[in-house]
Amino acid sequence: MEIDFDTLAPGDRYKVLASLVTPRPIAWVTTIDPGGIVNAAPFSFFNCFGSNPPILAFAPGNKEPGLPKDTARNIRQSREFVVNIADEALAEQMVATSATLPHGESELDATGLTSAASSVVKVPRIAEAPVAFECREWATLEIGSNRLVIGVVHHAHVRDGLFDPETMRLDHTKFIPVGRMAAPDWYCRTSEQYEIPKPA
Ligand SMILES: Cc1cc2nc3c(=O)[nH]c(=O)nc-3n(C[C@H](O)[C@H](O)[C@H](O)COP(=O)(O)O)c2cc1C
């Protein structure tokens, strides 16, 4: 079949794109609101885009025209955020933090998670997450009803035992992040990995 994105309804464009551009990593983003409440939410329109400087980007769609999601609004105000990465053991709690809570309530408290102080930004990380990147906003682009938040990574927390400190090589049997698959609710395991050496 052919799919004409120019005439497709926006909701259907989402279903097609989000189901076919898979598996996607998931940024589990913590921010703080002006009252100091920690906000957490997952975003699978996410990746890293370069290492010099080290940049990450994720894309919160607006709640309604011109009205950003809390994560994007908090980042506009504080210019800081943390991208936590969930592994399989945390996947259900990660998805639960996508619920919309009444103003002033933290998704971390509601899902039994705890925050831990970051090293260089004021926004805390999720203590249970195996990986957390402390970021400062570099820019937020507004493209239609999408916001593309681009951040520079300043500091990372990695659970002990994942990296060999000599070689900086990951032990891929110990880091099992969860991936996003077809819309709306499919995920994948990353526990079965294999190697393909690059051509010389
Ligand atoms: C696994 C997963 C991935 C998601 N990815 C995105 C995304 O890339 N962009 C987006 O706008 N919403 C995404 N959502 C929905 C947001 O997490 C949800 O709207 C959340 O309530 C936003 O929280 P906030 O208003 O506190 O920022 C995703 C939800 C889940 C469960």
The ligand as a Tripos MOL2 file, in Angstrom:
@<TRIPOS>MOLECULE
LIG
   31    33     1     0     0
SMALL
NO_CHARGES

@<TRIPOS>ATOM
      1 C1          6.6860    5.0690   26.2870 C.3       1 LIG1
      2 C2          6.0440    6.4120   26.0350 C.ar      1 LIG1
      3 C3          6.6230    7.2900   25.1470 C.ar      1 LIG1
      4 C4          6.0590    8.5590   24.9220 C.ar      1 LIG1
      5 N1          6.6460    9.3950   24.0120 N.ar      1 LIG1
      6 C5          6.1330   10.6340   23.8170 C.ar      1 LIG1
      7 C6          6.7650   11.5360   22.9110 C.ar      1 LIG1
      8 O1          7.7950   11.2400   22.2830 O.2       1 LIG1
      9 N2          6.2020   12.7680   22.7660 N.ar      1 LIG1
     10 C7          5.1020   13.1500   23.4780 C.ar      1 LIG1
     11 O2          4.6530   14.2870   23.3390 O.2       1 LIG1
     12 N3          4.4940   12.3140   24.3440 N.ar      1 LIG1
     13 C8          4.9880   11.0830   24.5420 C.ar      1 LIG1
     14 N4          4.3930   10.2300   25.4400 N.ar      1 LIG1
     15 C9          3.2770   10.7480   26.2530 C.3       1 LIG1
     16 C10         3.8000   11.5800   27.4390 C.3       1 LIG1
     17 O3          4.6280   10.7820   28.2860 O.3       1 LIG1
     18 C11         2.6030   12.1170   28.2530 C.3       1 LIG1
     19 O4          1.8880   13.0430   27.4600 O.3       1 LIG1
     20 C12         2.9910   12.7500   29.5690 C.3       1 LIG1
     21 O5          1.8400   12.9500   30.3580 O.3       1 LIG1
     22 C13         3.6790   14.0920   29.4000 C.3       1 LIG1
     23 O6          3.9680   14.5500   30.6940 O.3       1 LIG1
     24 P1          4.1650   16.0730   31.0630 P.3       1 LIG1
     25 O7          2.8880   16.8170   30.7110 O.co2     1 LIG1
     26 O8          4.4230   16.0000   32.5310 O.co2     1 LIG1
     27 O9          5.3260   16.5900   30.2810 O.co2     1 LIG1
     28 C14         4.8970    8.9420   25.6320 C.ar      1 LIG1
     29 C15         4.2910    8.0520   26.5180 C.ar      1 LIG1
     30 C16         4.8540    6.7750   26.7150 C.ar      1 LIG1
     31 C17         4.1990    5.8190   27.6640 C.3       1 LIG1
@<TRIPOS>BOND
     1     1     2 1
     2     2     3 ar
     3     2    30 ar
     4     3     4 ar
     5     4     5 ar
     6     4    28 ar
     7     5     6 ar
     8     6     7 ar
     9     6    13 1
    10     7     8 2
    11     7     9 ar
    12     9    10 ar
    13    10    11 2
    14    10    12 ar
    15    12    13 ar
    16    13    14 ar
    17    14    15 1
    18    14    28 ar
    19    15    16 1
    20    16    17 1
    21    16    18 1
    22    18    19 1
    23    18    20 1
    24    20    21 1
    25    20    22 1
    26    22    23 1
    27    23    24 1
    28    24    25 2
    29    24    26 1
    30    24    27 1
    31    28    29 ar
    32    29    30 ar
    33    30    31 1
@<TRIPOS>SUBSTRUCTURE
     1 LIG1         1 GROUP 0 **** ****
